[in-house]
């Protein structure tokens, strides 16, 4: 019996662990045709039938370069031959703020979530690897991100009611490339991945290799481990903040939150309480910045009779009789939950799928 290539075995173990949670259900693989997502797709095609999981595949055409529609068609054709059902190629229009990378990501996640809803899928599997995680941490460091940003990409995150799952975060990019070579898969090289216009491409081509050269190959593992450790700490602090916010609401604050409860908590918990409350009020996450939370915190810890704090979404917050109270710019009170809570969504605005340009293959 031929020995299974180590990289193939490693991916099968990672995917099998993920699919154990979806026995008897449907998942979709997001596949661009690049080495990471293609290696994931090929592994799912092998493991899913043996795990009692129905597996489909979605490829997203961002229409950002010549030949993108042809590439999406090639991926869809391969997926049909590999036994995926359903198979769908979806074209999206990339628009909006935040730069081309962010806009494309927003459009892609919206399209993937909508595809999952169409096909009754419980999850979409994404091909991000340990190397992607290390790059994400470095980019977050460069932006001066806090613990949430430095936690990197979560293994599971909900978007629009759909679980976005990353089975390969413990797998290296070298292993996904090795799987593609071992299985004879034709890999698509996305030119955006080597375009120095994009910060991630520069980190991938220059920054991370320089760090590896200076500090050793363990840098990638250590950055990914840092993300995992911070994610655990951040989840715990978020849990404390959620419970404390409930207490602040129930402490005679009515629709507001009690300053006395906020002030009783350390900064790491208090600022999370304020951030969570601002999101519940309807402040969009894409516009809610550290300066807004700092201004809210000043109403609690540096109170000098200052006037209202203005949050994105036309929300005013004032301190009145020991309570933080939120109103609309029109003067109307804000009702918690009146706005859609998108705290776990990836992006908020741009890139809606263009259904008329979608290609579906459903056997």
MILOZA-35696 format. One record per residue (C-alpha): residue number from 1; x, y, z. Coordinates in nm, 3 decimals, decimal comma. Each point is the difference from the previous one (the first is absolute). Layout:
// MILOZA-35696
   nr        X        Y        Z
  NUM        X        Y        Z
...
END
This chain:
// MILOZA-35696
   nr        X        Y        Z
    1    0,000    0,000    0,000
    2    0,140    0,339   -0,104
    3    0,093    0,230    0,287
    4   -0,219    0,309    0,026
    5    0,193    0,323   -0,052
    6    0,042    0,185    0,334
    7   -0,162    0,320   -0,127
    8   -0,302   -0,188   -0,134
    9   -0,035   -0,179    0,333
   10    0,029    0,325    0,197
   11   -0,277    0,169   -0,197
   12   -0,227   -0,303    0,026
   13    0,040   -0,002    0,377
   14   -0,077    0,373    0,023
   15   -0,306   -0,026   -0,224
   16   -0,128   -0,315    0,168
   17    0,009    0,176    0,338
   18   -0,206    0,285   -0,141
   19   -0,255   -0,215   -0,181
   20   -0,075   -0,205    0,312
   21   -0,226    0,289    0,103
   22   -0,200   -0,014   -0,326
   23   -0,095   -0,364   -0,041
   24   -0,329   -0,028   -0,189
   25    0,016    0,366   -0,100
   26    0,116    0,212   -0,293
   27    0,315    0,211   -0,024
   28    0,138    0,211   -0,281
   29    0,366    0,045   -0,088
   30    0,107    0,346   -0,115
   31    0,255   -0,059   -0,274
   32    0,183    0,250   -0,221
   33    0,222   -0,261   -0,163
   34    0,308    0,117    0,190
   35    0,213   -0,260    0,178
   36   -0,150    0,044    0,347
   37   -0,368   -0,015   -0,093
   38    0,059   -0,265   -0,268
   39    0,186   -0,225    0,244
   40   -0,284    0,049    0,248
   41   -0,262   -0,080   -0,264
   42    0,179   -0,315   -0,117
   43    0,030   -0,116    0,360
   44   -0,367    0,068    0,074
   45   -0,096   -0,192   -0,316
   46    0,178   -0,303    0,149
   47   -0,099    0,036    0,367
   48   -0,361    0,126   -0,021
   49   -0,163   -0,317   -0,146
   50    0,182   -0,205    0,261
   51   -0,126    0,231    0,276
   52   -0,366    0,001   -0,102
   53    0,021    0,363   -0,115
   54   -0,147    0,144   -0,319
   55    0,258    0,237   -0,150
   56   -0,059    0,270   -0,259
   57    0,236    0,260   -0,141
   58   -0,029    0,372   -0,075
   59    0,250    0,203   -0,199
   60   -0,027    0,380   -0,002
   61    0,093    0,211   -0,302
   62    0,093    0,349    0,121
   63    0,034    0,126   -0,359
   64    0,317    0,191    0,090
   65    0,223   -0,132   -0,276
   66   -0,027   -0,134   -0,354
   67   -0,093   -0,367   -0,023
   68   -0,154   -0,020    0,349
   69   -0,325   -0,146   -0,137
   70    0,196   -0,269   -0,185
   71    0,185   -0,088    0,318
   72   -0,326   -0,031    0,193
   73   -0,137   -0,227   -0,273
   74    0,311   -0,222    0,017
   75   -0,037   -0,037    0,376
   76   -0,370   -0,084   -0,035
   77    0,075   -0,258   -0,270
   78    0,266   -0,161    0,220
   79   -0,238   -0,004    0,296
   80   -0,267   -0,184   -0,199
   81    0,253   -0,264   -0,101
   82    0,119   -0,030    0,360
   83   -0,354   -0,084    0,112
   84   -0,108    0,319    0,174
   85   -0,374    0,065    0,008
   86   -0,114    0,273   -0,025
   87    0,255    0,199   -0,199
   88   -0,043    0,372   -0,051
   89    0,207    0,276   -0,163
   90   -0,108    0,343    0,122
   91    0,105    0,335   -0,145
   92    0,001    0,301    0,231
   93    0,036    0,373   -0,048
   94    0,277    0,139    0,222
   95   -0,082    0,350    0,119
   96    0,015    0,201    0,319
   97    0,248    0,145    0,242
   98    0,300   -0,143    0,179
   99    0,225   -0,070   -0,298
  100   -0,020   -0,273   -0,265
  101    0,103   -0,283    0,234
  102   -0,265    0,082    0,258
  103   -0,268    0,060   -0,264
  104    0,077   -0,329   -0,173
  105   -0,007   -0,184    0,332
  106   -0,336    0,155    0,088
  107   -0,145   -0,099   -0,335
  108    0,141   -0,352    0,026
  109   -0,135   -0,071    0,347
  110   -0,342    0,137   -0,091
  111   -0,011   -0,227   -0,306
  112    0,115   -0,305    0,198
  113   -0,260    0,054    0,273
  114   -0,278    0,044   -0,256
  115    0,110   -0,317   -0,181
  116   -0,012   -0,189    0,331
  117   -0,355    0,124    0,060
  118   -0,106   -0,102   -0,352
  119    0,129   -0,353    0,041
  120   -0,083   -0,056    0,366
  121    0,366   -0,030    0,098
  122    0,096    0,023    0,366
  123    0,353    0,121   -0,066
  124    0,240    0,133   -0,260
  125    0,356   -0,136    0,018
  126    0,282    0,245   -0,072
  127    0,357   -0,085   -0,095
  128    0,198    0,236    0,225
  129    0,322   -0,155    0,131
  130    0,242    0,056    0,287
  131    0,203    0,228   -0,230
  132   -0,308    0,213   -0,066
  133   -0,050    0,026    0,374
  134    0,358    0,116    0,054
  135   -0,042    0,266   -0,271
  136   -0,323    0,116    0,161
  137    0,171    0,046    0,337
  138    0,282    0,201   -0,157
  139   -0,247    0,225   -0,183
  140   -0,193    0,050    0,324
  141    0,321    0,093    0,182
  142    0,082    0,255   -0,269
  143   -0,346    0,157    0,040
  144    0,036    0,023    0,377
  145   -0,291   -0,238    0,050
  146   -0,115   -0,112    0,341
  147   -0,052   -0,358    0,123
  148   -0,292   -0,062   -0,236
  149    0,211    0,084   -0,306
  150    0,304   -0,187    0,128
  151   -0,218   -0,307    0,057
  152    0,011   -0,043   -0,375
  153   -0,256   -0,203   -0,190
  154   -0,228   -0,216    0,216
  155   -0,040   -0,366   -0,081
  156   -0,377    0,056   -0,009
  157   -0,184    0,326   -0,054
  158   -0,364    0,064   -0,078
  159   -0,092    0,224   -0,291
  160   -0,364    0,071   -0,083
  161   -0,110   -0,311    0,186
  162    0,255   -0,228   -0,171
  163    0,306   -0,153    0,163
  164    0,323    0,086   -0,179
  165    0,243   -0,276    0,097
  166    0,377   -0,016   -0,051
  167    0,116   -0,363    0,031
  168    0,360    0,070   -0,110
  169    0,123    0,257    0,254
  170    0,244   -0,258    0,138
  171    0,117   -0,096   -0,351
  172    0,284    0,175   -0,183
  173   -0,007    0,144   -0,348
  174    0,284   -0,236   -0,089
  175   -0,230   -0,291    0,084
  176   -0,288    0,126   -0,218
  177    0,244    0,045   -0,289
  178    0,132   -0,350    0,061
  179   -0,354   -0,143   -0,009
  180   -0,069    0,166   -0,334
  181    0,325   -0,138   -0,142
  182   -0,065   -0,348    0,140
  183   -0,353   -0,013   -0,145
  184    0,096    0,155   -0,333
  185   -0,237    0,295    0,042
  186    0,023    0,295   -0,237
  187    0,050    0,305    0,220
  188   -0,099    0,356   -0,087
  189    0,247    0,270    0,100
  190   -0,200    0,309    0,096
  191    0,201    0,303   -0,118
  192   -0,134    0,203    0,292
  193    0,197   -0,224    0,237
  194    0,328    0,137   -0,139
  195   -0,114    0,355   -0,078
  196    0,203    0,236    0,225
  197   -0,291    0,245   -0,007
  198   -0,160   -0,215    0,270
  199    0,137    0,001    0,354
  200   -0,053   -0,373    0,050
  201    0,194   -0,078   -0,317
  202    0,292    0,207    0,130
  203   -0,011   -0,177    0,335
  204   -0,008   -0,337   -0,177
  205    0,280    0,076   -0,243
  206    0,233    0,212    0,214
  207   -0,082    0,048    0,368
  208   -0,070   -0,356    0,114
  209    0,292   -0,156   -0,194
  210    0,230    0,264    0,153
  211   -0,120   -0,087    0,349
  212    0,045   -0,371   -0,068
  213    0,350    0,067   -0,129
  214    0,092    0,205    0,306
  215   -0,178   -0,197    0,274
  216   -0,052   -0,347   -0,141
  217   -0,282   -0,202   -0,154
  218   -0,183   -0,016    0,333
  219   -0,114    0,360   -0,045
  220   -0,307   -0,108   -0,199
  221   -0,107   -0,254    0,263
  222    0,064    0,248    0,281
  223   -0,207    0,275   -0,162
  224   -0,287   -0,242   -0,053
  225    0,033   -0,122    0,360
  226   -0,009    0,360    0,122
  227   -0,328    0,047   -0,188
  228   -0,149   -0,309    0,164
  229    0,106    0,106    0,350
  230   -0,135    0,352   -0,045
  231   -0,324   -0,136   -0,145
  232   -0,058   -0,205    0,315
  233    0,074    0,300    0,225
  234   -0,217    0,228   -0,211
  235   -0,292   -0,245    0,010
  236    0,020   -0,011    0,379
  237    0,007    0,380    0,030
  238   -0,289    0,031   -0,245
  239   -0,199   -0,243    0,215
  240    0,070    0,202    0,315
  241   -0,101    0,317   -0,184
  242   -0,328   -0,148   -0,124
  243   -0,098   -0,106    0,351
  244    0,102    0,336    0,145
  245   -0,199    0,186   -0,265
  246   -0,310   -0,196    0,095
  247    0,059    0,106    0,359
  248    0,042    0,364   -0,103
  249   -0,337   -0,011   -0,177
  250   -0,182   -0,159    0,292
  251    0,134    0,245    0,256
  252   -0,281    0,252   -0,031
  253    0,142    0,144   -0,321
  254   -0,311   -0,050   -0,212
  255    0,100    0,005   -0,365
  256    0,344    0,137    0,087
  257    0,291   -0,149    0,193
  258    0,105    0,085    0,352
  259    0,324    0,191    0,038
  260    0,058   -0,150    0,345
  261    0,009   -0,352   -0,145
  262    0,225    0,106   -0,287
  263    0,240    0,174    0,235
  264    0,029   -0,308    0,222
  265    0,175   -0,198   -0,275
  266    0,357    0,020   -0,128
  267    0,065    0,172   -0,331
  268    0,032   -0,326   -0,196
  269   -0,355   -0,100    0,099
  270   -0,155    0,347    0,007
  271    0,107    0,095   -0,352
  272   -0,136   -0,329   -0,129
  273   -0,329    0,076    0,173
  274   -0,013    0,338   -0,172
  275    0,091   -0,146   -0,339
  276   -0,264   -0,270    0,031
  277   -0,263    0,256    0,104
  278    0,091    0,230   -0,291
  279   -0,043   -0,288   -0,246
  280   -0,335   -0,091    0,155
  281   -0,110    0,360   -0,044
  282    0,065   -0,039   -0,373
  283    0,345    0,157   -0,042
  284    0,154   -0,181   -0,301
  285    0,316   -0,191    0,082
  286    0,174    0,123   -0,315
  287   -0,023    0,361    0,126
  288    0,020   -0,048    0,377
  289    0,356    0,093    0,098
  290    0,214    0,002    0,312
  291   -0,052    0,375    0,035
  292   -0,375   -0,052    0,034
  293    0,044   -0,253    0,279
  294    0,256    0,223    0,171
  295   -0,247    0,289   -0,008
  296   -0,270   -0,221    0,154
  297    0,247   -0,115    0,264
  298    0,074    0,364    0,085
  299   -0,367    0,041    0,092
  300    0,060   -0,269    0,262
  301    0,355    0,056    0,128
  302    0,078    0,361   -0,092
  303   -0,336    0,167    0,058
  304    0,021    0,380   -0,001
  305   -0,352    0,082   -0,114
  306    0,093   -0,042   -0,367
  307   -0,261   -0,002   -0,274
  308   -0,121   -0,285   -0,219
  309    0,218   -0,261   -0,166
  310   -0,096   -0,057   -0,363
  311    0,019   -0,355   -0,134
  312   -0,026   -0,124   -0,359
  313   -0,360   -0,060   -0,095
  314   -0,121    0,344    0,116
  315    0,003   -0,106    0,365
  316    0,056    0,241    0,289
  317    0,101   -0,118    0,345
  318   -0,021    0,221    0,309
  319    0,054   -0,056    0,369
  320   -0,311    0,088    0,197
  321   -0,055   -0,072    0,371
  322    0,266   -0,268    0,009
  323   -0,123   -0,177   -0,313
  324    0,129   -0,005   -0,359
  325   -0,302    0,067   -0,221
  326   -0,007   -0,032   -0,379
  327   -0,222    0,195   -0,240
  328   -0,020    0,052   -0,373
  329    0,114    0,331   -0,144
  330   -0,373    0,073   -0,030
  331   -0,032   -0,027    0,377
  332   -0,187   -0,333   -0,005
  333    0,124   -0,266    0,243
  334    0,186   -0,296   -0,146
  335   -0,154   -0,340    0,061
  336    0,247   -0,282    0,051
  337   -0,025   -0,246   -0,287
  338   -0,187    0,235   -0,234
  339    0,294   -0,019   -0,239
  340    0,135   -0,323   -0,144
  341    0,285   -0,121    0,219
  342    0,286   -0,081   -0,232
  343    0,264   -0,043    0,265
  344    0,113   -0,332   -0,145
  345   -0,034    0,090   -0,366
  346    0,295    0,057   -0,230
  347   -0,050    0,350   -0,135
  348   -0,319    0,197   -0,014
  349   -0,053    0,176   -0,327
  350    0,131   -0,087   -0,339
  351   -0,008   -0,259   -0,274
  352   -0,337   -0,158   -0,041
  353   -0,014   -0,319   -0,206
  354   -0,131    0,043   -0,354
  355   -0,245   -0,286   -0,038
  356   -0,042    0,047   -0,374
  357    0,367   -0,081   -0,048
  358    0,000   -0,313    0,212
  359    0,062   -0,345   -0,139
  360   -0,162   -0,285    0,187
  361    0,065   -0,366   -0,058
  362   -0,239   -0,206    0,209
  363   -0,029   -0,365   -0,082
END
